[in-house]
Amino acid sequence: MIRPISEFSKSLTQAANFLGVSCDNEIIFSGITANSKNILAGDLFVALPGTKFHGANFIDDAINSGAVAVLTDSAGATIIGSKLPILEMEQVRAFLGPLCSWFYDSPSQNLGVIGITGTNGKTTTASLLNQVWKYAGKETGLIGTVGIEIGSEILPTTHTTPEAPELQAVFATLKERHLESVVMEVSSHGLAVARVLGIRFKMVAFTNLTQDHLDFHGSMDKYFETKAKLFSTEFSDLGFVNIDDQYGEKLFTSNQIQMISISRLNSKAQWHYERMEPVVGGFEVAIRGTGGVLIEGCLNLIGEHNLDNALMAVAMASEGEIDPLVIGNSLKYLVGAPGRLEKVELGQDFLALVDYAHTPDAVERTLTTLKKSVSGRLIAVLGCGGDRDRTKRPVMGKALLSGSDVAIFTSDNPRSENPQTILNEMTAGLELNEKGSVVIDRREAIALAVTQAKAGDCVVLLGKGHESGQEINGVKTAFDDRLELARAIEELT
């Protein structure tokens, strides 16, 4: 967890007054964290209830690391007893974001914070916007699935949207380093558990909504309602919405805040394409925006979904007062986010790609895109994660089989589930015949795909993208699709 160099401190009494609870302890704390592994001496430890354990169960670790007090609920207070001074209140999560923002002197109020939500495209859109900013000479930051970027410094993160203490500490660090803007991915889980409360966004954006995380949300309607929370005056006054998406169209008409429409297909949208001509490796584009602004250039990205991502990034950059000529000149330099149709090139005579597609819609889109882009066969490898939405498994399996010439079903991150059970659910009702095969071991599946590839073919590994590990039976080991694909190609020679 990154912390600002500047010193911050508050007393428990000050925190209690902010939270509206009683406490007369004047002990001073100099940081806040909800993860006992991240505690520094002087921290206030926030012990939250979890799905398996209560954070209060880690109180001894917190004390050993130097925590001076605890914020928790009644259940946590019972576990902790008199081991440390306690601020007790119910619904701690609902107040944690505002508390952390208050502690760091509301840093998001002084930054241009952009929030992007949606099922697919968050990572790439955020990356493209950040690249445009940097091309324009701005000092910026990025927070998302592939990590936290502060200027030229890149740090790992375990969540697409980090917990509130980490987020606010990052904002405080950006502020003290005089960075101008930060773009962040806002996950539905981050919204549901209030990680982004306390953040003031300059703009927010909605890319699309397709089936995912139904194990957590229960239904598409609940999933949409969670995403839509970001488009309220509580967080921002300006939203950008892809109205080509049915849920985006619904969101656009909600009118809670000012909305700007984005569309690849509808020329009546405030931001749309006047021209998008396929060329080798990408598209020649002309983008029309609010006020009649016209932005032209060559976009070196594969796939129509990247036209959506680029359009959103361009619109937000322009509305954020980046010169349209600068944006147009930047387009040819933009690259996809790590693990998003990322090429692995070792001189082989076939195309080798790694992509993060892990939803039915993303798998279908990616395979459709590649079918149009390659002259040979499309060989695709895909698995589904364990302990996650089981209802999407057969849909993803069907998309894999129908969208590729050679379909290889394998493991993703089985986690605590039996990999064979996951594969059985992926292939239920499918006639694999000679077109499809099942290989439980992902490394073996990748090797099989590569050995089958011929000149002009395309091998694509789907699902894990930039991830650098694989979790099996609760144990996470090093596993990077890009490295495994490179190793398999090397072994051909």
ABEGO torsion letter per residue (X at the ends): XBBBABBBBBBAAAAAAAAGBBBABABBBABBBABAAABBBGBBBBBBBBAABBAAAAAAAAAAAGBABBBBBAAAAAAAEAABBBBBBBGAAAAAAAAAAAAAGGAAAABBBBBBBEABGAAAAAAAAAAAAAAAGBBBBBBBAAEBBBEABBBBBABABBBAAAAAAAAAAAAAAGBABBBBBBBAAAAAAGAABGBBBABBBBABBBBBGAAAAGBAAAAAAAAAAABBAAABABBBBBAABAAAAAAAAAGABBBBBBBAABAABABBBABBBBBBGEBBBBBBBBGGBBBBEBBBBBEAAAAAAAAAAAAAAAAAGBBAAAAAAAAAABBBBBGBGBBBBAGBABBBBBBABABAAAAAAAAAAAAAABABBBBBBBBBBBGBBAAAAAAAAAAAAAABABBBBBBBBAEABBAAAAAAAAABGBBAEAABBBBABAAAAAAAAAAABBBGBBBBBBGAEABABBBBGGBBBBBBAAAAAAAAAAAAX
